[in-house]
Amino acid sequence: MQIMLPCAVRAGSQAPAALELDTYLGRSNNPPSGQGALQLNSAAAKVSGTWSGSGSTPAIIHRGAVYQAASIAPVGSGVTPSSKTRRVSWQYSFLSAPPAGVHAYLCNYARCVGLSGSSGSTTAFAGDSGFSYFSFAFFIDGKGAMTPTLQGSSSRVMVDYE
């Protein structure tokens, strides 16, 4: 499929010759000729980019309970619901060192993925919509109150999409 982009034409003048984008970029040995417009091959054009967002890591008050952070929304004009996720990087932190037995997860609309540490990246969301909201979830083994409470700090995701 090719997209035709009209070129500027002054009143009383003829339209410029058609020019395919590949030709303009020097990638074609067979340039088009005649009257026309700039042609773009949309099948070859993929929009890719990265969006990032941040939020707060929740405070954890009790062992044995799941705590979920607020969702982090997709940001940017390039990402659309039809965009596909390639890789997701994450980072989260607490104000003090978390105790042993902390389990962290990153979730979107389709799945939750166990995280290997407080920062890293994964391709587990590859193929999901690049316009996904993400949230972190935390669980600490055991039961009872956390004394002192584990205070959350910040969380961040960076989503590569195409």
C-alpha positions as CSV (number, residue, x, y, z in Angstrom):
1,M,0.0,0.0,0.0
2,Q,1.3,3.4,-0.9
3,I,0.3,6.8,0.5
4,M,0.3,9.7,-1.9
5,L,1.3,13.1,-0.3
6,P,0.3,16.1,-2.4
7,C,3.1,18.6,-3.2
8,A,2.5,22.3,-3.1
9,V,1.3,23.7,-6.5
10,R,1.0,27.4,-7.3
11,A,-2.0,28.6,-9.3
12,G,-1.3,28.3,-13.0
13,S,1.7,26.0,-12.5
14,Q,2.0,22.3,-13.2
15,A,2.3,19.7,-10.4
16,P,5.9,18.5,-9.7
17,A,7.0,15.1,-10.8
18,A,6.1,12.2,-8.6
19,L,8.9,11.0,-6.3
20,E,8.8,7.9,-4.3
21,L,10.4,8.2,-0.8
22,D,12.9,5.4,-1.5
23,T,14.1,7.3,-4.5
24,Y,14.4,10.5,-2.5
25,L,16.5,8.6,0.0
26,G,18.7,7.1,-2.8
27,R,17.5,3.6,-2.3
28,S,15.9,3.0,-5.7
29,N,17.6,2.6,-9.1
30,N,14.3,3.0,-10.9
31,P,12.9,6.5,-10.2
32,P,9.3,7.3,-11.1
33,S,8.7,10.1,-13.7
34,G,5.9,12.4,-14.8
35,Q,3.5,14.6,-13.1
36,G,2.4,13.6,-9.6
37,A,3.1,13.6,-5.9
38,L,5.5,12.2,-3.3
39,Q,4.7,8.5,-2.6
40,L,5.4,6.8,0.7
41,N,5.3,3.0,1.1
42,S,3.4,2.6,4.4
43,A,4.0,-1.1,4.5
44,A,7.7,-0.4,5.1
45,A,7.1,2.4,7.5
46,K,6.9,1.3,11.2
47,V,6.5,3.8,14.0
48,S,8.5,2.8,17.0
49,G,9.3,4.7,20.1
50,T,9.5,4.6,23.9
51,W,7.2,6.0,26.5
52,S,7.9,6.2,30.2
53,G,5.9,6.9,33.2
54,S,6.4,7.0,37.0
55,G,4.4,6.6,40.1
56,S,4.7,5.8,43.8
57,T,5.6,2.5,45.3
58,P,3.0,1.6,48.0
59,A,3.7,1.4,51.7
60,I,3.5,-2.2,53.0
61,I,1.9,-2.5,56.3
62,H,1.2,-6.2,56.7
63,R,3.0,-9.4,55.6
64,G,0.9,-11.8,53.6
65,A,-1.2,-9.1,51.9
66,V,-0.9,-8.0,48.3
67,Y,-0.3,-4.2,47.8
68,Q,-0.8,-2.7,44.3
69,A,0.5,0.6,43.2
70,A,-1.6,3.0,41.1
71,S,-1.5,2.3,37.4
72,I,1.1,4.1,35.2
73,A,-0.6,5.4,32.0
74,P,1.0,5.4,28.6
75,V,2.4,8.8,27.7
76,G,3.2,10.3,24.3
77,S,1.5,11.0,21.0
78,G,3.2,8.2,19.1
79,V,1.9,5.3,21.0
80,T,-1.5,4.0,20.0
81,P,-3.7,0.9,20.9
82,S,-2.4,-0.8,17.8
83,S,1.2,-0.3,18.8
84,K,3.0,-3.5,20.0
85,T,5.2,-3.7,23.0
86,R,8.8,-4.9,22.4
87,R,10.5,-4.5,25.8
88,V,9.6,-3.1,29.2
89,S,12.1,-1.8,31.7
90,W,11.3,-1.2,35.3
91,Q,12.6,0.3,38.5
92,Y,11.0,0.6,42.0
93,S,12.3,1.6,45.4
94,F,11.4,1.8,49.0
95,L,12.7,4.3,51.6
96,S,14.5,1.6,53.5
97,A,15.8,-1.9,52.6
98,P,13.0,-4.3,52.2
99,P,13.0,-7.5,54.3
100,A,13.6,-11.0,53.0
101,G,10.6,-12.5,51.3
102,V,9.6,-9.6,49.1
103,H,7.9,-10.6,45.9
104,A,7.4,-7.9,43.2
105,Y,5.3,-8.1,40.1
106,L,4.7,-5.9,37.1
107,C,1.2,-6.2,35.6
108,N,-0.6,-5.0,32.5
109,Y,-4.1,-5.8,31.2
110,A,-3.1,-9.4,30.2
111,R,-0.6,-10.7,32.7
112,C,1.6,-10.2,35.8
113,V,5.3,-11.0,35.6
114,G,7.5,-11.7,38.6
115,L,10.4,-9.3,38.8
116,S,13.9,-10.5,39.5
117,G,14.9,-7.3,41.3
118,S,14.3,-3.7,41.9
119,S,15.3,-2.8,38.3
120,G,15.6,-4.6,35.0
121,S,13.9,-5.3,31.8
122,T,11.7,-8.0,30.2
123,T,10.3,-9.1,26.9
124,A,7.4,-11.0,28.7
125,F,5.0,-8.3,27.5
126,A,6.2,-8.4,23.8
127,G,3.3,-8.4,21.4
128,D,0.8,-6.9,23.9
129,S,-0.6,-3.4,23.1
130,G,2.1,-0.7,23.5
131,F,-0.7,1.4,25.0
132,S,-0.9,-0.7,28.1
133,Y,-1.3,0.7,31.6
134,F,1.2,-0.9,34.0
135,S,1.1,-1.3,37.8
136,F,3.4,-2.8,40.4
137,A,2.2,-5.3,43.0
138,F,4.1,-6.4,46.1
139,F,3.8,-9.2,48.6
140,I,6.0,-10.1,51.6
141,D,6.0,-13.7,52.9
142,G,4.5,-14.3,56.4
143,K,1.7,-12.9,58.4
144,G,1.2,-9.9,60.7
145,A,2.0,-6.3,60.9
146,M,5.3,-4.9,59.5
147,T,7.1,-3.0,62.2
148,P,8.2,-0.6,61.1
149,T,6.0,-0.2,58.0
150,L,8.0,-0.5,54.7
151,Q,7.5,2.9,53.2
152,G,7.3,3.0,49.4
153,S,9.2,5.5,47.3
154,S,9.0,5.6,43.5
155,S,8.3,3.3,40.6
156,R,8.9,3.7,36.9
157,V,8.4,1.8,33.7
158,M,9.8,2.4,30.2
159,V,8.0,0.8,27.3
160,D,9.6,0.2,23.9
161,Y,7.0,-0.3,21.2
162,E,6.6,-0.5,17.5
